[in-house]
Amino acid sequence: MVQIIDKQFYRLVGGLLVLLVLLLWLAPAEKTLGQVVKLIYLHGAMVRTAVLLFAVGLPVNVVGLLTRRTGWQRWGQALVWAAVLVWLVHTLLSMLSTYAAWGVWIAWYEPRVRFTFITAGVGLVVIAAAWLVGEPRFTALAFAVLSLIVLGMLPQLGLVQHPFNPIGTSTSAAIRGFYGGILLVSAALGGLLARWLYHRTPARME
């Protein structure tokens, strides 16, 4: 039974990945950025997926901290692990999209770029600390604080060269529609990643 479920799970993941590739391939180019905009689609979808995972993980970790219920603690851990992993992918994509659009790998003068790299580093440190301590309530507290900081600081970041929500404010219905589809698939994959991590929580963290 478990093997059947695993096969169905991996088929679903594979199907979503194929759909994501198709959406990116079929998505319209943009008059200024051309085909480079497809990197922007994926980059934007990844950061929003990570933020969504942090947003769901915050209350789950708070409940796990207060109630000490194993299920909540494991889900809280899985959600934030998934958020950090997606954030790391987003960080790599941000370098590619920044170079393709602006000609530099890392635009340190952009507050959002600095925040991206700082969050990636802090996220890894928090995960490592939680793993070393190995105490579920500490993990829930650390992950709740990390999620709160990310969600609280992100809206406060200023902009220098980075446009504000360029896809959401686009006049092209096709661009907005394809991006919406890419975002939905990305979010679904993020949720499946959290589920996979939940079922592989190390015994000592339970």
FIKOLZA-1660 file (N, C-alpha, C; in steps of 0.1 Angstrom, whole numbers, plus 5000, padded with zeros to 4 digits):
% residues 206
   i   px   py   pz ch aa at
   1 5008 4988 5000  A  M  N
   1 5000 5000 5000  A  M CA
   1 5009 5013 5000  A  M  C
   2 5019 5013 5008  A  V  N
   2 5028 5024 5009  A  V CA
   2 5035 5027 4996  A  V  C
   3 5039 5016 4989  A  Q  N
   3 5046 5017 4977  A  Q CA
   3 5037 5022 4966  A  Q  C
   4 5024 5018 4966  A  I  N
   4 5014 5024 4957  A  I CA
   4 5012 5039 4959  A  I  C
   5 5011 5043 4972  A  I  N
   5 5009 5057 4975  A  I CA
   5 5022 5065 4970  A  I  C
   6 5034 5059 4973  A  D  N
   6 5046 5066 4969  A  D CA
   6 5046 5068 4953  A  D  C
   7 5042 5057 4946  A  K  N
   7 5042 5058 4931  A  K CA
   7 5033 5069 4927  A  K  C
   8 5021 5069 4933  A  Q  N
   8 5011 5080 4929  A  Q CA
   8 5017 5093 4932  A  Q  C
   9 5023 5095 4944  A  F  N
   9 5029 5107 4948  A  F CA
   9 5039 5112 4938  A  F  C
  10 5048 5103 4934  A  Y  N
  10 5059 5107 4925  A  Y CA
  10 5054 5110 4911  A  Y  C
  11 5043 5103 4907  A  R  N
  11 5037 5105 4894  A  R CA
  11 5031 5119 4894  A  R  C
  12 5024 5123 4905  A  L  N
  12 5018 5136 4906  A  L CA
  12 5029 5147 4905  A  L  C
  13 5040 5145 4913  A  V  N
  13 5051 5154 4912  A  V CA
  13 5056 5155 4898  A  V  C
  14 5059 5144 4892  A  G  N
  14 5064 5144 4878  A  G CA
  14 5054 5151 4868  A  G  C
  15 5041 5148 4870  A  G  N
  15 5031 5155 4861  A  G CA
  15 5031 5170 4863  A  G  C
  16 5032 5175 4876  A  L  N
  16 5033 5189 4878  A  L CA
  16 5045 5195 4873  A  L  C
  17 5056 5188 4874  A  L  N
  17 5069 5194 4868  A  L CA
  17 5068 5195 4853  A  L  C
  18 5062 5185 4846  A  V  N
  18 5060 5186 4832  A  V CA
  18 5051 5198 4829  A  V  C
  19 5040 5199 4836  A  L  N
  19 5031 5210 4834  A  L CA
  19 5038 5224 4836  A  L  C
  20 5047 5225 4846  A  L  N
  20 5054 5237 4848  A  L CA
  20 5063 5240 4837  A  L  C
  21 5070 5230 4831  A  V  N
  21 5078 5232 4820  A  V CA
  21 5070 5237 4808  A  V  C
  22 5059 5231 4806  A  L  N
  22 5050 5234 4794  A  L CA
  22 5045 5249 4796  A  L  C
  23 5041 5252 4808  A  L  N
  23 5036 5266 4810  A  L CA
  23 5047 5276 4807  A  L  C
  24 5059 5273 4812  A  L  N
  24 5071 5282 4809  A  L CA
  24 5074 5283 4795  A  L  C
  25 5073 5272 4788  A  W  N
  25 5076 5272 4773  A  W CA
  25 5066 5280 4765  A  W  C
  26 5053 5278 4769  A  L  N
  26 5042 5284 4762  A  L CA
  26 5040 5299 4766  A  L  C
  27 5045 5303 4778  A  A  N
  27 5042 5316 4783  A  A CA
  27 5047 5327 4773  A  A  C
  28 5040 5338 4772  A  P  N
  28 5044 5348 4762  A  P CA
  28 5057 5355 4767  A  P  C
  29 5065 5360 4757  A  A  N
  29 5076 5368 4760  A  A CA
  29 5071 5382 4763  A  A  C
  30 5081 5391 4767  A  E  N
  30 5077 5405 4771  A  E CA
  30 5085 5414 4762  A  E  C
  31 5079 5425 4758  A  K  N
  31 5086 5433 4747  A  K CA
  31 5099 5439 4751  A  K  C
  32 5102 5441 4764  A  T  N
  32 5114 5447 4769  A  T CA
  32 5124 5436 4772  A  T  C
  33 5120 5426 4780  A  L  N
  33 5129 5415 4784  A  L CA
  33 5130 5403 4775  A  L  C
  34 5120 5402 4766  A  G  N
  34 5120 5391 4757  A  G CA
  34 5117 5378 4764  A  G  C
  35 5125 5367 4760  A  Q  N
  35 5123 5354 4766  A  Q CA
  35 5128 5353 4781  A  Q  C
  36 5136 5363 4784  A  V  N
  36 5142 5364 4798  A  V CA
  36 5131 5365 4808  A  V  C
  37 5119 5370 4804  A  V  N
  37 5108 5372 4814  A  V CA
  37 5104 5358 4819  A  V  C
  38 5106 5347 4812  A  K  N
  38 5102 5334 4817  A  K CA
  38 5110 5331 4830  A  K  C
  39 5123 5335 4831  A  L  N
  39 5130 5334 4843  A  L CA
  39 5123 5342 4855  A  L  C
  40 5118 5353 4851  A  I  N
  40 5111 5362 4861  A  I CA
  40 5099 5355 4865  A  I  C
  41 5091 5349 4856  A  Y  N
  41 5079 5341 4860  A  Y CA
  41 5083 5331 4871  A  Y  C
  42 5093 5323 4868  A  L  N
  42 5096 5312 4878  A  L CA
  42 5102 5318 4891  A  L  C
  43 5110 5328 4890  A  H  N
  43 5116 5335 4901  A  H CA
  43 5105 5340 4910  A  H  C
  44 5095 5347 4904  A  G  N
  44 5084 5353 4912  A  G CA
  44 5075 5342 4918  A  G  C
  45 5073 5332 4911  A  A  N
  45 5065 5321 4916  A  A CA
  45 5071 5314 4928  A  A  C
  46 5085 5312 4927  A  M  N
  46 5092 5306 4938  A  M CA
  46 5092 5314 4951  A  M  C
  47 5094 5327 4950  A  V  N
  47 5094 5335 4962  A  V CA
  47 5080 5335 4968  A  V  C
  48 5070 5336 4960  A  R  N
  48 5056 5336 4966  A  R CA
  48 5053 5322 4972  A  R  C
  49 5058 5312 4966  A  T  N
  49 5056 5298 4972  A  T CA
  49 5063 5297 4985  A  T  C
  50 5075 5302 4986  A  A  N
  50 5082 5302 4999  A  A CA
  50 5075 5310 5009  A  A  C
  51 5070 5322 5006  A  V  N
  51 5063 5330 5015  A  V CA
  51 5050 5324 5020  A  V  C
  52 5043 5317 5011  A  L  N
  52 5031 5310 5014  A  L CA
  52 5034 5299 5024  A  L  C
  53 5045 5291 5022  A  L  N
  53 5049 5281 5032  A  L CA
  53 5053 5286 5045  A  L  C
  54 5060 5298 5045  A  F  N
  54 5063 5304 5058  A  F CA
  54 5050 5309 5065  A  F  C
  55 5040 5314 5057  A  A  N
  55 5028 5319 5063  A  A CA
  55 5020 5308 5069  A  A  C
  56 5019 5296 5062  A  V  N
  56 5012 5285 5068  A  V CA
  56 5020 5279 5080  A  V  C
  57 5033 5279 5079  A  G  N
  57 5041 5273 5089  A  G CA
  57 5041 5281 5102  A  G  C
  58 5039 5294 5101  A  L  N
  58 5039 5302 5114  A  L CA
  58 5029 5298 5124  A  L  C
  59 5016 5298 5120  A  P  N
  59 5006 5294 5130  A  P CA
  59 5007 5279 5134  A  P  C
  60 5011 5270 5125  A  V  N
  60 5013 5256 5128  A  V CA
  60 5024 5254 5138  A  V  C
  61 5035 5262 5137  A  N  N
  61 5045 5260 5147  A  N CA
  61 5041 5266 5160  A  N  C
  62 5033 5277 5160  A  V  N
  62 5028 5283 5173  A  V CA
  62 5020 5273 5180  A  V  C
  63 5011 5266 5172  A  V  N
  63 5002 5256 5179  A  V CA
  63 5010 5245 5184  A  V  C
  64 5020 5240 5176  A  G  N
  64 5029 5230 5181  A  G CA
  64 5037 5233 5193  A  G  C
  65 5041 5246 5194  A  L  N
  65 5048 5251 5206  A  L CA
  65 5039 5251 5218  A  L  C
  66 5027 5255 5217  A  L  N
  66 5018 5257 5228  A  L CA
  66 5012 5244 5232  A  L  C
  67 5009 5235 5223  A  T  N
  67 5002 5223 5226  A  T CA
  67 5011 5211 5228  A  T  C
  68 5023 5211 5223  A  R  N
  68 5032 5200 5223  A  R CA
  68 5028 5188 5215  A  R  C
  69 5018 5190 5206  A  R  N
  69 5013 5179 5199  A  R CA
  69 5023 5175 5187  A  R  C
  70 5026 5163 5187  A  T  N
  70 5037 5158 5177  A  T CA
  70 5033 5161 5163  A  T  C
  71 5020 5159 5159  A  G  N
  71 5016 5161 5145  A  G CA
  71 5018 5176 5141  A  G  C
  72 5014 5185 5150  A  W  N
  72 5016 5199 5146  A  W CA
  72 5031 5203 5146  A  W  C
  73 5039 5197 5155  A  Q  N
  73 5053 5200 5155  A  Q CA
  73 5060 5195 5142  A  Q  C
  74 5056 5183 5138  A  R  N
  74 5062 5177 5126  A  R CA
  74 5058 5185 5113  A  R  C
  75 5045 5189 5113  A  W  N
  75 5040 5197 5101  A  W CA
  75 5047 5210 5101  A  W  C
  76 5048 5216 5113  A  G  N
  76 5055 5230 5114  A  G CA
  76 5069 5229 5109  A  G  C
  77 5076 5218 5113  A  Q  N
  77 5090 5216 5108  A  Q CA
  77 5090 5214 5093  A  Q  C
  78 5082 5206 5088  A  A  N
  78 5082 5202 5074  A  A CA
  78 5079 5215 5065  A  A  C
  79 5069 5223 5070  A  L  N
  79 5066 5235 5062  A  L CA
  79 5077 5245 5061  A  L  C
  80 5084 5247 5072  A  V  N
  80 5095 5257 5072  A  V CA
  80 5107 5251 5065  A  V  C
  81 5110 5238 5067  A  W  N
  81 5120 5232 5058  A  W CA
  81 5117 5234 5044  A  W  C
  82 5105 5231 5040  A  A  N
  82 5101 5233 5025  A  A CA
  82 5103 5248 5021  A  A  C
  83 5099 5257 5030  A  A  N
  83 5100 5271 5027  A  A CA
  83 5114 5275 5025  A  A  C
  84 5123 5271 5033  A  V  N
  84 5137 5274 5032  A  V CA
  84 5143 5268 5019  A  V  C
  85 5140 5255 5016  A  L  N
  85 5145 5249 5004  A  L CA
  85 5140 5256 4991  A  L  C
  86 5127 5260 4991  A  V  N
  86 5122 5268 4980  A  V CA
  86 5128 5281 4979  A  V  C
  87 5131 5287 4991  A  W  N
  87 5138 5300 4991  A  W CA
  87 5152 5299 4985  A  W  C
  88 5159 5288 4988  A  L  N
  88 5172 5286 4982  A  L CA
  88 5172 5285 4967  A  L  C
  89 5162 5278 4962  A  V  N
  89 5160 5277 4947  A  V CA
  89 5157 5291 4942  A  V  C
  90 5148 5299 4949  A  H  N
  90 5145 5312 4945  A  H CA
  90 5158 5321 4945  A  H  C
  91 5167 5319 4954  A  T  N
  91 5179 5327 4955  A  T CA
  91 5188 5324 4943  A  T  C
  92 5189 5312 4939  A  L  N
  92 5197 5308 4927  A  L CA
  92 5190 5314 4914  A  L  C
  93 5177 5313 4914  A  L  N
  93 5170 5319 4902  A  L CA
  93 5171 5334 4902  A  L  C
  94 5172 5340 4913  A  S  N
  94 5173 5355 4914  A  S CA
  94 5186 5359 4908  A  S  C
  95 5197 5351 4910  A  M  N
  95 5210 5354 4904  A  M CA
  95 5209 5353 4889  A  M  C
  96 5203 5343 4884  A  L  N
  96 5202 5341 4869  A  L CA
  96 5193 5352 4863  A  L  C
  97 5182 5355 4869  A  S  N
  97 5173 5365 4863  A  S CA
  97 5179 5379 4864  A  S  C
  98 5187 5382 4875  A  T  N
  98 5193 5395 4877  A  T CA
  98 5204 5396 4866  A  T  C
  99 5212 5386 4864  A  Y  N
  99 5222 5387 4853  A  Y CA
  99 5216 5388 4839  A  Y  C
 100 5205 5381 4837  A  A  N
 100 5199 5382 4824  A  A CA
 100 5193 5395 4821  A  A  C
 101 5187 5401 4832  A  A  N
 101 5180 5414 4830  A  A CA
 101 5189 5426 4832  A  A  C
 102 5198 5426 4841  A  W  N
 102 5206 5437 4845  A  W CA
 102 5221 5436 4842  A  W  C
 103 5226 5424 4839  A  G  N
 103 5240 5422 4836  A  G CA
 103 5249 5420 4848  A  G  C
 104 5243 5418 4860  A  V  N
 104 5251 5415 4872  A  V CA
 104 5245 5403 4878  A  V  C
 105 5254 5395 4885  A  W  N
 105 5248 5383 4892  A  W CA
 105 5241 5386 4904  A  W  C
 106 5246 5395 4912  A  I  N
 106 5240 5399 4925  A  I CA
 106 5240 5414 4926  A  I  C
 107 5228 5420 4926  A  A  N
 107 5226 5434 4927  A  A CA
 107 5225 5438 4942  A  A  C
 108 5236 5439 4949  A  W  N
 108 5237 5442 4963  A  W CA
 108 5230 5455 4967  A  W  C
 109 5229 5464 4958  A  Y  N
 109 5223 5477 4961  A  Y CA
 109 5207 5476 4962  A  Y  C
 110 5202 5464 4958  A  E  N
 110 5187 5462 4959  A  E CA
 110 5184 5456 4973  A  E  C
 111 5175 5463 4981  A  P  N
 111 5172 5458 4994  A  P CA
 111 5166 5443 4993  A  P  C
 112 5158 5441 4983  A  R  N
 112 5152 5427 4981  A  R CA
 112 5163 5417 4979  A  R  C
 113 5173 5420 4971  A  V  N
 113 5184 5411 4969  A  V CA
 113 5192 5408 4981  A  V  C
 114 5195 5418 4989  A  R  N
 114 5202 5416 5002  A  R CA
 114 5193 5407 5011  A  R  C
 115 5181 5410 5012  A  F  N
 115 5172 5403 5020  A  F CA
 115 5171 5388 5016  A  F  C
 116 5171 5386 5003  A  T  N
 116 5170 5372 4998  A  T CA
 116 5182 5364 5003  A  T  C
 117 5194 5369 5001  A  F  N
 117 5206 5362 5005  A  F CA
 117 5207 5361 5021  A  F  C
 118 5203 5371 5028  A  I  N
 118 5204 5371 5042  A  I CA
 118 5194 5360 5047  A  I  C
 119 5182 5360 5042  A  T  N
 119 5172 5350 5046  A  T CA
 119 5176 5336 5043  A  T  C
 120 5183 5334 5031  A  A  N
 120 5188 5321 5028  A  A CA
 120 5198 5316 5038  A  A  C
 121 5207 5325 5042  A  G  N
 121 5217 5321 5052  A  G CA
 121 5212 5319 5065  A  G  C
 122 5203 5328 5070  A  V  N
 122 5197 5327 5083  A  V CA
 122 5188 5314 5084  A  V  C
 123 5181 5311 5073  A  G  N
 123 5173 5299 5073  A  G CA
 123 5181 5287 5075  A  G  C
 124 5192 5286 5068  A  L  N
 124 5201 5274 5070  A  L CA
 124 5206 5273 5084  A  L  C
 125 5210 5284 5089  A  V  N
 125 5215 5284 5103  A  V CA
 125 5205 5280 5113  A  V  C
 126 5192 5285 5111  A  V  N
 126 5181 5281 5121  A  V CA
 126 5178 5266 5119  A  V  C
 127 5178 5261 5107  A  I  N
 127 5175 5247 5105  A  I CA
 127 5187 5238 5112  A  I  C
 128 5199 5243 5110  A  A  N
 128 5210 5235 5116  A  A CA
 128 5210 5236 5131  A  A  C
 129 5206 5247 5136  A  A  N
 129 5205 5249 5151  A  A CA
 129 5194 5240 5156  A  A  C
 130 5183 5240 5150  A  A  N
 130 5171 5231 5154  A  A CA
 130 5175 5216 5153  A  A  C
 131 5183 5213 5143  A  W  N
 131 5187 5199 5141  A  W CA
 131 5196 5195 5152  A  W  C
 132 5206 5204 5156  A  L  N
 132 5216 5200 5166  A  L CA
 132 5209 5200 5180  A  L  C
 133 5200 5209 5183  A  V  N
 133 5193 5209 5196  A  V CA
 133 5184 5197 5197  A  V  C
 134 5177 5194 5186  A  G  N
 134 5168 5182 5186  A  G CA
 134 5157 5182 5196  A  G  C
 135 5152 5193 5199  A  E  N
 135 5141 5194 5209  A  E CA
 135 5129 5200 5201  A  E  C
 136 5117 5193 5201  A  P  N
 136 5106 5198 5192  A  P CA
 136 5101 5212 5196  A  P  C
 137 5100 5215 5208  A  R  N
 137 5095 5229 5212  A  R CA
 137 5105 5240 5208  A  R  C
 138 5118 5237 5209  A  F  N
 138 5128 5247 5204  A  F CA
 138 5127 5249 5189  A  F  C
 139 5125 5237 5182  A  T  N
 139 5123 5238 5168  A  T CA
 139 5111 5246 5164  A  T  C
 140 5100 5244 5171  A  A  N
 140 5087 5251 5168  A  A CA
 140 5089 5266 5171  A  A  C
 141 5096 5269 5182  A  L  N
 141 5098 5283 5185  A  L CA
 141 5107 5290 5175  A  L  C
 142 5118 5283 5171  A  A  N
 142 5128 5289 5162  A  A CA
 142 5122 5291 5148  A  A  C
 143 5114 5281 5144  A  F  N
 143 5107 5282 5131  A  F CA
 143 5096 5292 5130  A  F  C
 144 5089 5294 5141  A  A  N
 144 5079 5304 5142  A  A CA
 144 5085 5318 5142  A  A  C
 145 5096 5320 5149  A  V  N
 145 5103 5333 5149  A  V CA
 145 5108 5336 5135  A  V  C
 146 5115 5326 5128  A  L  N
 146 5120 5328 5115  A  L CA
 146 5109 5332 5105  A  L  C
 147 5098 5325 5106  A  S  N
 147 5086 5328 5097  A  S CA
 147 5081 5342 5099  A  S  C
 148 5080 5346 5112  A  L  N
 148 5075 5359 5116  A  L CA
 148 5084 5370 5110  A  L  C
 149 5097 5368 5112  A  I  N
 149 5106 5378 5107  A  I CA
 149 5105 5379 5092  A  I  C
 150 5105 5368 5085  A  V  N
 150 5104 5369 5070  A  V CA
 150 5091 5376 5066  A  V  C
 151 5080 5372 5071  A  L  N
 151 5067 5377 5068  A  L CA
 151 5066 5392 5072  A  L  C
 152 5072 5396 5083  A  G  N
 152 5071 5409 5088  A  G CA
 152 5080 5419 5080  A  G  C
 153 5092 5414 5076  A  M  N
 153 5102 5423 5069  A  M CA
 153 5099 5425 5054  A  M  C
 154 5095 5414 5048  A  L  N
 154 5093 5415 5033  A  L CA
 154 5085 5426 5028  A  L  C
 155 5074 5430 5034  A  P  N
 155 5066 5441 5029  A  P CA
 155 5073 5455 5031  A  P  C
 156 5083 5455 5040  A  Q  N
 156 5089 5468 5044  A  Q CA
 156 5101 5471 5035  A  Q  C
 157 5105 5462 5026  A  L  N
 157 5117 5464 5018  A  L CA
 157 5114 5475 5007  A  L  C
 158 5124 5483 5005  A  G  N
 158 5123 5493 4995  A  G CA
 158 5128 5488 4982  A  G  C
 159 5126 5496 4971  A  L  N
 159 5130 5493 4958  A  L CA
 159 5140 5503 4952  A  L  C
 160 5150 5499 4945  A  V  N
 160 5159 5508 4938  A  V CA
 160 5156 5507 4923  A  V  C
 161 5161 5495 4917  A  Q  N
 161 5159 5493 4903  A  Q CA
 161 5148 5482 4901  A  Q  C
 162 5146 5474 4911  A  H  N
 162 5136 5463 4909  A  H CA
 162 5122 5469 4909  A  H  C
 163 5114 5466 4898  A  P  N
 163 5100 5471 4897  A  P CA
 163 5091 5465 4907  A  P  C
 164 5080 5472 4911  A  F  N
 164 5071 5467 4920  A  F CA
 164 5060 5459 4913  A  F  C
 165 5060 5446 4916  A  N  N
 165 5050 5436 4910  A  N CA
 165 5048 5438 4895  A  N  C
 166 5059 5437 4887  A  P  N
 166 5058 5439 4873  A  P CA
 166 5048 5430 4866  A  P  C
 167 5047 5418 4870  A  I  N
 167 5037 5409 4863  A  I CA
 167 5023 5412 4867  A  I  C
 168 5021 5414 4880  A  G  N
 168 5007 5416 4885  A  G CA
 168 5001 5429 4879  A  G  C
 169 5010 5439 4876  A  T  N
 169 5005 5452 4870  A  T CA
 169 5006 5452 4855  A  T  C
 170 5010 5441 4849  A  S  N
 170 5011 5441 4834  A  S CA
 170 4997 5442 4828  A  S  C
 171 4996 5449 4817  A  T  N
 171 4984 5451 4809  A  T CA
 171 4980 5439 4801  A  T  C
 172 4990 5429 4800  A  S  N
 172 4987 5417 4792  A  S CA
 172 4980 5406 4800  A  S  C
 173 4968 5403 4796  A  A  N
 173 4961 5392 4802  A  A CA
 173 4968 5379 4801  A  A  C
 174 4974 5377 4790  A  A  N
 174 4982 5364 4787  A  A CA
 174 4993 5363 4797  A  A  C
 175 5001 5373 4799  A  I  N
 175 5012 5373 4809  A  I CA
 175 5007 5370 4823  A  I  C
 176 4996 5377 4827  A  R  N
 176 4991 5375 4840  A  R CA
 176 4985 5361 4842  A  R  C
 177 4978 5356 4831  A  G  N
 177 4972 5343 4832  A  G CA
 177 4982 5332 4833  A  G  C
 178 4993 5332 4824  A  F  N
 178 5003 5322 4825  A  F CA
 178 5010 5322 4838  A  F  C
 179 5013 5335 4843  A  Y  N
 179 5020 5336 4855  A  Y CA
 179 5012 5330 4867  A  Y  C
 180 4999 5332 4866  A  G  N
 180 4990 5326 4876  A  G CA
 180 4990 5311 4876  A  G  C
 181 4991 5305 4864  A  G  N
 181 4992 5291 4863  A  G CA
 181 5005 5286 4868  A  G  C
 182 5016 5293 4865  A  I  N
 182 5029 5289 4870  A  I CA
 182 5030 5290 4885  A  I  C
 183 5023 5300 4891  A  L  N
 183 5023 5302 4905  A  L CA
 183 5015 5290 4912  A  L  C
 184 5004 5287 4906  A  L  N
 184 4996 5276 4912  A  L CA
 184 5004 5263 4912  A  L  C
 185 5010 5260 4901  A  V  N
 185 5018 5247 4900  A  V CA
 185 5030 5248 4910  A  V  C
 186 5036 5259 4911  A  S  N
 186 5047 5261 4920  A  S CA
 186 5043 5259 4935  A  S  C
 187 5031 5264 4938  A  A  N
 187 5026 5263 4951  A  A CA
 187 5022 5249 4954  A  A  C
 188 5016 5242 4944  A  A  N
 188 5013 5228 4946  A  A CA
 188 5025 5219 4949  A  A  C
 189 5036 5222 4941  A  L  N
 189 5048 5215 4943  A  L CA
 189 5054 5218 4957  A  L  C
 190 5053 5230 4961  A  G  N
 190 5058 5234 4975  A  G CA
 190 5050 5226 4986  A  G  C
 191 5037 5225 4984  A  G  N
 191 5029 5217 4993  A  G CA
 191 5033 5203 4993  A  G  C
 192 5035 5197 4982  A  L  N
 192 5039 5183 4981  A  L CA
 192 5053 5181 4987  A  L  C
 193 5062 5191 4985  A  L  N
 193 5075 5190 4992  A  L CA
 193 5074 5189 5007  A  L  C
 194 5065 5198 5012  A  A  N
 194 5063 5198 5027  A  A CA
 194 5057 5185 5031  A  A  C
 195 5048 5179 5024  A  R  N
 195 5042 5166 5027  A  R CA
 195 5053 5155 5027  A  R  C
 196 5062 5155 5017  A  W  N
 196 5072 5145 5016  A  W CA
 196 5082 5147 5028  A  W  C
 197 5085 5159 5032  A  L  N
 197 5094 5161 5044  A  L CA
 197 5087 5157 5057  A  L  C
 198 5074 5159 5057  A  Y  N
 198 5066 5155 5069  A  Y CA
 198 5067 5140 5072  A  Y  C
 199 5066 5132 5061  A  H  N
 199 5067 5118 5062  A  H CA
 199 5081 5112 5064  A  H  C
 200 5091 5121 5063  A  R  N
 200 5104 5117 5065  A  R CA
 200 5111 5125 5077  A  R  C
 201 5103 5129 5086  A  T  N
 201 5108 5136 5098  A  T CA
 201 5117 5126 5106  A  T  C
 202 5129 5129 5109  A  P  N
 202 5137 5120 5117  A  P CA
 202 5131 5117 5130  A  P  C
 203 5133 5105 5135  A  A  N
 203 5126 5100 5147  A  A CA
 203 5130 5108 5159  A  A  C
 204 5142 5113 5160  A  R  N
 204 5146 5121 5172  A  R CA
 204 5140 5134 5172  A  R  C
 205 5134 5139 5161  A  M  N
 205 5128 5152 5161  A  M CA
 205 5113 5151 5164  A  M  C
 206 5108 5139 5166  A  E  N
 206 5094 5137 5169  A  E CA
 206 5090 5140 5183  A  E  C
% end
